[in-house]
Amino acid sequence: MSKGIISALRFTSLRLRLVVVFALVALTAAVSASGIAYWLNREAVLKRTQDAALNDFRQEMQNRAATLPLRPTQEELRRTAEQMAAGSAGYSVLLIGERAAGKPIVGASDPDRFTLADVPASLRTAVSTERPVTDANPYRYHLVWQRTQRGSTPYLVGGTKIDGGGPTGYMFKSLAAEKADLNSLAWSLGIATGLAVIGSVLLAQVAATTVLRPVHRLGEAARQLGEGKLDTRLRVSGADELADLSRTFNSAAESLQKQVADMSAREEASRRFVADMSHELRTPLTALTAVTEVLEDEQDDLDPMIAPAVALVVSETRRLNDLVENLMEVTRFDAGTARLVLDDVDIADQITACIDARAWLDAVDLDAERGIVARLDPRRLDVILANLIGNALKHGGSPVRVSVRTEAAEAGEELVISVRDHGPGIPVEVLPHVFDRFYKASASRPRSDGSGLGLSIAMENALIHGGSITAANSTDADGKVDGAVFVLRLPRGEVEES
């Protein structure tokens, strides 16, 4: 997945979080407001309808039912119920009287719509309950009401009883119209809530764009800065927190650019100094080398008192010559001027030539099949092998075993060369630094026979081929350290057919 896609996903994720937060806040506020509005309107509508119907029913009970005789006939009850239900309140009436003690009769305004079975038992009990008359309660019977449901239609049921043995009356009013009005109100509030959420999402998009555009620009600038474009700067506008952040970024980028420029100048000056010094040393070293070769040839004829000094001069001159050559090689790597001269190389022949040229044949055991050919730079491969095998002989001791094999890799076949010794191994604290320049395993031994650049140059030569070198300790069957092993991995490349 490319950086652009990852960046877009992160950007969208932050935008999505802002939109979701805005939407949730708007939804919570809208639902709360709509819920409160619906509840208040519902109570107001139902209370208005309920109070109007109950007050009208109470008045009708007083004006009509109270005028009936103590023992009314069923016809009188029915006629009175129809008269009570004929008003504008729109409810049905049921009157219950007694034609004789313990023998109730019922008169209904609409028996098909409202019967005694429609009156809840709890309401009938409450209506027939006689209450003591006091100063605070002048009536023995109260008007009692209850909301009930028949099918999907809500109804209001109310009832009371005439004092002094008069009939008991019940009213039954449909609240279907009120339910329809409340449903319409609920739909309106729901639509308003949806519109509020949609509006909040649109506002969130605008807000997110306003906030995230500078953040996106800052992220792009940071990525460009990380890619090495140190002249990247942000356009600053306004005086808010994002503008302050942009100014801080520009200040940090400017400071970083200055520091990197200073470091690059110092590094370039150091590299030029090393290169110039190495070149300047080559002329006197050439003369010194010629003199030391003459002295070495005449060493047997020299005074025994002078011979050790001559031997020391010869060895140190050679060491200095190797150091200068290594410094020049390192300078070429640092300057990026090192180039490969590729050729088809038989690996077994190359390793044999490297060992033979340095008189290591008796100390090195080679395990390499002939015919393994790779497209490499033979001179640089020789440098790598000489450093690895020489390091193994110097610090690990013989026998040193060099083995060659090929392995499958993602980019094609890979050449694997292992150099293993049987010495004390590499201390654990030294392993991460074995390829560092001038690294000394012991601070008490700052001077050694080598330049301290051999393994570093070997690694640079491996890297320029697109390969690598790893260092580790090998163990025996008992788990004890049994020498060090260096593994060189190089891409085999496309070998040209002859």
Secondary structure, DSSP 4 states (H G I P E B T S, - for coil): --HHHHHHHHHHHHHHHHHHHHHHHHHHHHHHHHHHHHHHHHHHHHHHHHHHHHHHHHHHHHHTGGGS-SS--HHHHHHHHHHHHTSTT-EEEEEEEEEETTEEEEEES-TTT--GGGS-HHHHHHHH------SS---SS--EEEEEEETTEEEEEEEEE-TTT--EEEEEEE-HHHHHHHHHHHHHHHHHHHHHHHHHHHHHHHHHHHHHHHHHHHHHHHHHHHTT-TT--PPP-SSSHHHHHHHHHHHHHHHHHHHHHHHHHHHHHHHHHHHHHHHHHHHHHHHHHHHHHHHHHTGGGS-TTTHHHHHHHHHHHHHHHHHHHHHHHHHHHHHT------EEEEHHHHHHHHHHHTT-TTTEEEE--TT-EEEE-HHHHHHHHHHHHHHHHHHT-SPEEEEEEEEEETTEEEEEEEEE--SS---TTTGGGTTSTT--S-TT----SS-S-HHHHHHHHHHHTT-EEEEEEEE-TTS-EEEEEEEEEEE---PPP-
